[in-house]
Amino acid sequence: MLLIHCPWCGDRDETEFHYGGQAHVDYPESPADVDDAAWAEYLFVRDNPRGLFHERWTHSAGCRRWFNVVRDTATNEMHPEMPGKVAP
C-alpha cells in the first residue's frame, strides 16, 4: 500500500487517490489538425522508465485537487515534484 502526500491534506492512503498518468504531456495545439496516428500516440504512448518518473495524481476522496509527484518505479518511493527539476 502506498502512502501518498497530498500537498493540501498531508499523508493519506493510496485508496483516496486516482492516478492521472505521466505528468508534463503537452496537449496538441491544434487537435483538429492532428492525424489519427499522432492522436493515438498522444493518448496512449507514455514513457515507462525504471527509476524516477513524473506523475499526476488527484486526491479524489479528499480535497479533489490535482498535483504532481516524482515516483521511483523500482521502489514506489514518492517525492514531491520540485519546480524546474526533471527526472532523468
C-alpha positions as a Markdown table, in Angstrom:
| # | Residue | x | y | z |
|---|---|---|---|---|
| 1 | Met | 0.0 | 0.0 | 0.0 |
| 2 | Leu | 1.4 | 3.4 | -0.9 |
| 3 | Leu | 1.3 | 6.4 | 1.4 |
| 4 | Ile | 0.8 | 9.5 | -0.8 |
| 5 | His | 1.5 | 13.0 | 0.4 |
| 6 | Cys | -1.2 | 15.4 | -0.7 |
| 7 | Pro | 0.2 | 19.0 | -0.7 |
| 8 | Trp | -3.0 | 20.3 | 0.9 |
| 9 | Cys | -4.2 | 17.4 | 3.1 |
| 10 | Gly | -1.0 | 15.7 | 4.2 |
| 11 | Asp | -0.2 | 11.9 | 4.1 |
| 12 | Arg | -3.0 | 9.7 | 3.1 |
| 13 | Asp | -3.6 | 6.1 | 2.0 |
| 14 | Glu | -3.4 | 5.4 | -1.8 |
| 15 | Thr | -7.1 | 4.4 | -1.8 |
| 16 | Glu | -8.0 | 8.1 | -1.5 |
| 17 | Phe | -6.3 | 8.9 | -4.8 |
| 18 | His | -6.6 | 8.3 | -8.5 |
| 19 | Tyr | -3.6 | 8.0 | -10.9 |
| 20 | Gly | -3.6 | 10.6 | -13.7 |
| 21 | Gly | -0.8 | 9.3 | -15.8 |
| 22 | Gln | 2.5 | 10.8 | -16.9 |
| 23 | Ala | 3.0 | 14.5 | -16.0 |
| 24 | His | 4.1 | 17.1 | -18.4 |
| 25 | Val | 2.4 | 15.7 | -21.5 |
| 26 | Asp | 1.5 | 18.7 | -23.7 |
| 27 | Tyr | -1.9 | 18.8 | -25.3 |
| 28 | Pro | -1.7 | 19.3 | -29.1 |
| 29 | Glu | -2.0 | 23.0 | -30.1 |
| 30 | Ser | -4.5 | 22.2 | -32.9 |
| 31 | Pro | -6.2 | 18.9 | -32.1 |
| 32 | Ala | -8.4 | 19.1 | -35.2 |
| 33 | Asp | -5.3 | 19.1 | -37.3 |
| 34 | Val | -3.7 | 16.1 | -35.7 |
| 35 | Asp | -3.9 | 12.8 | -37.7 |
| 36 | Asp | -5.2 | 9.6 | -36.2 |
| 37 | Ala | -1.7 | 8.1 | -35.7 |
| 38 | Ala | -0.4 | 11.2 | -33.9 |
| 39 | Trp | -3.6 | 11.4 | -31.8 |
| 40 | Ala | -3.3 | 7.8 | -30.8 |
| 41 | Glu | 0.3 | 8.4 | -29.8 |
| 42 | Tyr | -0.7 | 11.4 | -27.7 |
| 43 | Leu | -3.4 | 9.4 | -25.9 |
| 44 | Phe | -1.7 | 6.0 | -25.4 |
| 45 | Val | 2.1 | 6.2 | -25.7 |
| 46 | Arg | 3.9 | 7.1 | -22.5 |
| 47 | Asp | 7.3 | 6.6 | -21.0 |
| 48 | Asn | 7.8 | 3.5 | -18.9 |
| 49 | Pro | 11.2 | 4.0 | -17.1 |
| 50 | Arg | 12.8 | 2.1 | -14.3 |
| 51 | Gly | 13.5 | 4.8 | -11.7 |
| 52 | Leu | 12.3 | 8.3 | -11.3 |
| 53 | Phe | 9.0 | 9.2 | -13.1 |
| 54 | His | 6.9 | 12.3 | -13.1 |
| 55 | Glu | 3.2 | 11.5 | -12.4 |
| 56 | Arg | -0.1 | 13.3 | -11.9 |
| 57 | Trp | -2.4 | 12.3 | -9.1 |
| 58 | Thr | -5.8 | 13.6 | -7.8 |
| 59 | His | -6.9 | 13.4 | -4.2 |
| 60 | Ser | -10.4 | 12.2 | -5.2 |
| 61 | Ala | -11.6 | 11.2 | -1.7 |
| 62 | Gly | -10.2 | 14.4 | -0.2 |
| 63 | Cys | -9.6 | 17.9 | -1.5 |
| 64 | Arg | -10.1 | 16.8 | -5.1 |
| 65 | Arg | -7.1 | 18.7 | -6.3 |
| 66 | Trp | -4.5 | 17.6 | -8.9 |
| 67 | Phe | -0.8 | 17.6 | -8.1 |
| 68 | Asn | 2.5 | 16.2 | -9.5 |
| 69 | Val | 4.9 | 13.8 | -7.8 |
| 70 | Val | 8.1 | 12.0 | -8.7 |
| 71 | Arg | 7.8 | 8.3 | -8.0 |
| 72 | Asp | 10.6 | 5.8 | -8.2 |
| 73 | Thr | 9.1 | 3.0 | -10.2 |
| 74 | Ala | 11.6 | 0.5 | -8.8 |
| 75 | Thr | 10.7 | 1.1 | -5.1 |
| 76 | Asn | 7.4 | 3.1 | -5.3 |
| 77 | Glu | 9.0 | 5.8 | -3.1 |
| 78 | Met | 7.3 | 9.1 | -3.8 |
| 79 | His | 8.8 | 12.6 | -3.7 |
| 80 | Pro | 7.2 | 16.0 | -4.2 |
| 81 | Glu | 7.9 | 17.4 | -7.6 |
| 82 | Met | 10.3 | 20.3 | -7.4 |
| 83 | Pro | 9.7 | 23.1 | -9.9 |
| 84 | Gly | 12.3 | 23.2 | -12.7 |
| 85 | Lys | 13.6 | 19.7 | -11.9 |
| 86 | Val | 13.1 | 17.0 | -14.5 |
| 87 | Ala | 13.9 | 13.3 | -13.7 |
| 88 | Pro | 16.4 | 11.5 | -15.9 |
